[in-house]
Amino acid sequence: MKDDVGSVSGDGIPIGERIYEEEHVQLIRQIKSKNDYYSILGVEKSCSVEDIRKAYRKLSLKVHPDKNKAPGSEEAFKKVSKAFKCLSDDDSRRQYDQTGLVEEFEYNQQAFFGQNDVFRNAHIYRTRTNGPGGHQREDLGGIGPNLMLLLQLVPFLIIILLAYLPVSEPEYSLQKNYSYEFKKTTEKHGVEFFVKSTEFDENYPLGSSARNDIENNVIKDFEHMLGRYCHMEMQRRQWNRHFPTPHCDRLETFMA
């Protein structure tokens, strides 16, 4: 669809000479008219994180300004990216489900971990509750730093605990390294992956349910990897329109 210079869209916005399809215009309008993050991505509230990632990959390819020349595509892409950023994180998604506000969650998280205002406010509250007196305020003033010190030690304690837990190595890797040296290829899509032993085919014969499960996981991991790199490429494209997007191109053909 080619609009003449000086024509006006249905939204009342002047449109220059651009080439795009009517479905592109409808998609942009549909996204811009929505405020709910789930509705923007076209997923149910009970969907999994994987469903959210798939929906974002498909939608971001359709609305990115380099792919979609319709008016408002940049705004729609930012809206889709914002929805994905919120819903792909467990904590921000939980906060959004409860309050509908992701900004409030981000502020509270920054205040809790990046500042000690919370402890100062608690100090003032306790002082007023327990009555005036400088000596009493000095005793309670040490509560904040002690709690902050405890919070700083928690990650180290978790790391120490995890170090003693038994860890099983995966059966495959998408990258070749010293542990995974032997190359294999999935029957579907021809995705390359690497295994640790030449006995892999004996332990997981072709056609067996165990082999099919592994290859399906390989394909899923490969698709997720393309999606992550594509997301970074799209973000960089906002600053440099000539930045190449090989992973997005590969993802588009992979999902076709």
C-alpha positions in Angstrom: 0.0 0.0 0.0 1.4 3.4 -1.1 0.2 6.6 0.4 0.5 9.9 -1.4 2.5 12.7 0.2 0.3 14.9 2.3 -2.4 12.3 2.9 -3.8 11.8 6.4 -4.2 8.5 8.3 -7.3 7.4 10.1 -5.7 8.7 13.3 -5.4 12.2 11.9 -1.6 11.9 11.5 0.0 13.2 8.2 1.7 10.4 6.3 4.7 10.8 4.0 5.4 8.7 1.0 5.8 5.2 2.5 5.1 1.7 1.4 3.4 -0.7 3.8 0.5 -3.1 4.1 -2.9 -2.3 5.6 -2.4 -5.2 8.1 0.7 -3.3 9.4 -1.5 -0.2 10.1 -4.1 -2.3 11.8 -1.5 -4.0 14.0 0.0 -0.7 15.1 -3.4 0.7 15.9 -4.3 -2.4 17.8 -1.2 -2.3 20.0 -1.4 1.5 20.6 -5.0 1.1 21.8 -4.1 -1.3 24.5 -2.6 -0.7 27.9 -2.7 -4.1 29.5 0.7 -5.9 29.0 -0.9 -9.3 28.5 -3.3 -7.9 25.9 -0.5 -6.1 24.1 1.4 -9.4 23.7 -1.8 -11.3 22.9 -1.3 -13.9 25.7 -3.5 -15.0 28.6 -2.7 -14.0 32.2 -2.1 -17.6 33.1 0.5 -18.2 30.3 4.0 -19.4 30.9 7.2 -17.4 30.4 7.9 -19.4 27.3 4.6 -18.3 25.8 5.5 -14.7 26.6 8.9 -15.1 24.9 7.3 -16.6 21.8 4.7 -14.0 21.6 7.3 -11.2 21.9 9.5 -12.7 19.3 6.7 -12.9 16.7 5.2 -9.5 17.5 8.5 -7.6 17.8 9.5 -8.8 14.3 6.2 -7.5 12.9 6.2 -4.0 14.5 9.9 -3.1 14.5 10.3 0.2 12.5 12.8 -1.6 10.1 10.2 -4.2 9.3 7.1 -2.2 9.6 7.0 1.2 7.9 3.5 2.1 9.0 3.1 5.3 11.1 3.5 4.7 14.9 5.6 1.5 14.5 8.3 2.9 16.8 5.9 3.7 19.6 4.2 0.3 19.2 7.6 -1.5 19.3 8.5 0.4 22.5 5.2 -0.6 24.0 5.7 -4.3 23.1 9.3 -4.2 24.5 8.1 -2.6 27.8 5.4 -5.3 28.2 7.9 -8.1 27.5 10.5 -6.6 30.0 7.9 -6.6 32.7 6.2 -10.0 32.1 9.4 -11.9 31.4 10.7 -11.2 35.0 9.0 -13.2 37.7 9.2 -10.4 40.3 8.0 -7.6 38.2 5.2 -9.8 36.7 4.0 -10.7 40.2 4.0 -7.1 41.2 2.2 -6.1 37.9 -0.5 -8.8 38.5 -1.1 -7.5 42.0 -1.1 -3.8 41.4 -1.0 -3.2 37.6 2.0 -0.9 38.1 5.5 -2.1 37.2 7.0 1.4 38.0 6.1 1.1 41.6 7.8 -2.3 41.9 11.0 -1.0 40.2 11.0 2.0 42.6 10.5 -0.2 45.7 13.2 -2.6 44.6 15.7 0.2 44.0 14.9 1.8 47.4 15.3 -1.5 49.2 18.6 -2.7 47.7 20.2 0.6 46.4 19.5 3.0 49.3 19.1 2.9 53.0 16.2 5.4 53.1 13.9 2.5 54.2 16.1 2.0 57.3 16.2 5.7 58.0 12.4 5.9 57.8 12.1 2.9 60.2 14.5 4.6 62.6 12.4 7.8 62.7 9.2 5.8 63.1 10.5 3.8 66.0 11.9 7.0 67.7 8.5 8.7 67.6 6.7 5.6 68.8 9.0 5.0 71.7 9.0 8.6 72.7 11.6 11.4 72.6 15.1 11.4 74.0 18.4 11.5 72.3 19.8 8.4 74.0 16.9 6.3 72.9 17.3 7.4 69.3 21.0 6.6 69.3 20.4 3.0 70.4 17.8 2.4 67.7 19.9 4.1 65.0 22.1 0.9 64.7 19.2 -1.2 63.4 19.5 0.0 59.8 23.2 -0.8 59.2 22.9 -4.2 60.9 20.0 -5.2 58.6 21.9 -3.9 55.6 24.9 -6.0 56.6 22.7 -9.1 56.9 21.3 -8.4 53.4 24.7 -8.1 52.0 25.7 -11.5 53.4 22.7 -13.4 52.1 24.0 -13.8 48.5 27.3 -15.2 49.8 25.5 -17.7 52.0 23.4 -18.8 49.1 26.5 -19.3 46.9 28.1 -21.4 49.6 25.0 -23.6 50.0 24.8 -24.0 46.2 28.4 -25.1 46.1 27.6 -28.2 48.2 24.5 -29.2 46.3 24.9 -32.0 43.7 24.8 -30.7 40.2 24.1 -32.8 37.1 25.6 -31.7 33.9 23.3 -31.4 30.9 23.5 -34.0 28.2 24.2 -31.5 25.4 25.5 -28.0 24.7 24.8 -25.7 21.8 28.5 -24.6 21.9 31.5 -26.8 21.5 34.0 -26.8 24.4 36.4 -29.1 26.2 33.5 -31.1 27.8 31.2 -31.2 24.8 33.3 -32.2 21.7 31.1 -34.5 19.6 28.8 -32.8 17.1 25.2 -34.0 16.5 22.4 -32.6 14.5 18.6 -32.7 15.2 16.4 -34.5 12.7 14.1 -31.5 12.6 15.5 -28.1 11.5 19.0 -29.5 11.5 20.2 -27.7 14.6 23.8 -28.5 15.6 24.5 -29.5 19.2 27.4 -31.1 21.0 27.6 -34.1 23.4 30.2 -35.4 25.9 30.7 -38.9 24.7 30.7 -41.1 21.5 28.3 -43.4 23.4 25.6 -40.8 23.1 23.9 -42.6 20.2 24.0 -45.9 22.2 22.4 -44.3 25.2 19.9 -42.3 23.2 19.2 -44.2 19.9 17.7 -42.3 17.0 13.9 -42.5 17.1 13.7 -43.3 20.8 11.5 -41.2 23.1 14.6 -40.1 25.1 16.4 -38.9 22.0 13.3 -37.1 20.8 13.0 -35.3 24.1 16.7 -34.2 24.0 16.4 -33.0 20.4 13.2 -31.1 21.2 15.0 -29.4 24.1 17.9 -28.5 21.8 15.5 -26.9 19.3 13.8 -25.0 22.0 17.1 -23.8 23.5 18.3 -22.7 20.1 15.1 -20.8 19.4 15.5 -19.0 22.8 19.1 -18.2 22.0 18.1 -16.6 18.7 15.4 -14.7 20.5 17.8 -13.2 23.0 20.3 -12.1 20.4 17.5 -10.8 18.2 16.2 -8.7 21.1 19.6 -7.2 21.6 19.9 -6.5 17.9 16.6 -4.8 17.8 17.5 -2.6 20.8 20.7 -1.6 19.0 18.8 -0.8 15.8 17.0 2.0 17.7 20.4 3.8 18.0 21.9 2.7 14.6 19.4 1.9 11.9 22.2 0.2 9.9 23.1 -2.3 12.6 22.9 -5.8 11.2 20.3 -8.3 12.5 21.5 -11.7 11.5 19.9 -13.5 14.5 16.5 -11.8 13.8 16.7 -12.9 10.1 17.6 -16.5 11.2 14.8 -16.5 13.7 12.3 -15.4 11.2 13.2 -18.2 8.8 13.5 -20.7 11.6 9.9 -20.0 12.8 8.5 -19.9 9.3 
